[in-house]
Amino acid sequence: MASVVLSEAEKLYIVHGVQEDLRVDGRGCEDYRCAEVETDVVSNTSGSARVKLGETDILVGIKAEMGTPKLEKPHEGYLEFFVDCSSNSPELEGRGGEELGIDIANTLYRVFSCENSVDLKSLCINPREHCWVLYVDVLLLECGGNIFDAISIAVKAALFNTRIPKVRVLEDEEGTKEIELSDDPYDCIRLNVDEVPCIVTLSKIGYRHVVDATLQEEACSLASLLISVTSKGAITSMKKVGKGSLDPESIFEMMETGQRVGKLLHTALQKILDEEESLGTSRPKVGFLG
């Protein structure tokens, strides 16, 4: 992961500020940086979104393709995640970026393994034979800290923007089945993202913890807790990262903060997505290269 080198004096300044609930950029310990969210930014996808969270810049594209249901879940479609970190910086080229991409993808699989996060049964076309597979491609354009949260926000926004063509299964006299796709671009399936979790990363700095840490703050943190939270405040998964340890009391405090902050994050994101949706085709598009 991209990192910065700080002197002991700089680290001490950041740690003492966090203890006083006053971070270097003026935020409190539970405040996110200003986020920019834009959907439908890549034309040849079923859904896409770009999220800028401070200096962190994420692009997500989702492509819906027909596939075969998994043997253990014959009545459901499924999601596949791929994360590319190589475009970010020289230190993430090759093995370093590949390992980070695999780690992020595995985290996303774990977050979306919750049964109700996405209605996978709605992606089934013909049980045991055909289903929709959603290929979720994540591109890390720039890393300015807190990439897990930014990626989860972008994935939820892209799923909200995803449109899957409606299909009909036709069967002839011989029992042969054919699939017919609708030609109408507006005749499509929209995914319900109400239960899609967002990740809230809480970084332990000194005796306190902060959300949405910058690269400088991450350099002062030895341990962080990744919590996936639904819009109702339910925790669906947790993951501890970093070399340091967390005592049980700190973990419970971080979980409470994660639930509280996660609910506010979902509310703010849904408001942005609904406002953008209400503008329809009249909204000005910045686009991926804007």
Buried (B, 14 or more C-beta within 10 A) or exposed (E): BBEEEBEEEBBEBBBEBBEEEEBEEEBEBBBBBEBEBBBBBBEEBBBBBBBBBBEBBBBBBBBBEBBEBEEEEBEBBBBBBBBBBBEBBEEBEEEBBBEBBBBBBEBBEBBBEBEBBBBBEBBBBBEEEBBBBBBBBBBBBBBBBBBBBBBBBBBBBBBBBBBBBBBEEEEEEEEEEEEEEEEEEEEBBEBEBBBBBBBBBBBBBBEBBBBBBBBBBBBBBEBBBBBBBBBEBBBBBBBBBBEEEBEEEBBEBBBEBBBBBBBEBBEBBBEBBEEBEEEEEEBEEEEBEE
